[in-house]
Amino acid sequence: MSAKPKPGSSFENNPLAQAILREGLMIQDRFSAAPVYARTGKGYLKSVGVEEIARIKESARKKKP
């Protein structure tokens, strides 16, 4: 049973929904299904790597007041 959004409550103009969608699309390629995904429904998230983590930490340091 899928719930349809009410008229006028579109997620297309909601900034939070747009941010969530943008972030989900950025990490989509990192998800990897386990070999028995069809039976278990489980998988895992691949590591982003050392360089990306260092870049994220550096940008977080620059944002702090």
Secondary structure as the mmCIF struct_conf table of DSSP 4:
data_model
#
loop_
_struct_conf.conf_type_id
_struct_conf.id
_struct_conf.beg_label_comp_id
_struct_conf.beg_label_asym_id
_struct_conf.beg_label_seq_id
_struct_conf.end_label_comp_id
_struct_conf.end_label_asym_id
_struct_conf.end_label_seq_id
HELX_LH_PP_P HELX_LH_PP_P1 SER A 2 LYS A 6
TURN_TY1_P TURN_TY1_P1 PRO A 7 GLY A 8
HELX_RH_3T_P HELX_RH_3T_P1 PHE A 11 ASN A 13
HELX_RH_AL_P HELX_RH_AL_P1 PRO A 15 ILE A 27
HELX_RH_3T_P HELX_RH_3T_P2 GLN A 28 ARG A 30
STRN STRN1 PHE A 31 ALA A 33
TURN_TY1_P TURN_TY1_P2 PRO A 35 VAL A 36
HELX_RH_AL_P HELX_RH_AL_P2 TYR A 37 THR A 40
STRN STRN2 GLY A 43 LEU A 45
HELX_RH_AL_P HELX_RH_AL_P3 VAL A 50 LYS A 63
#
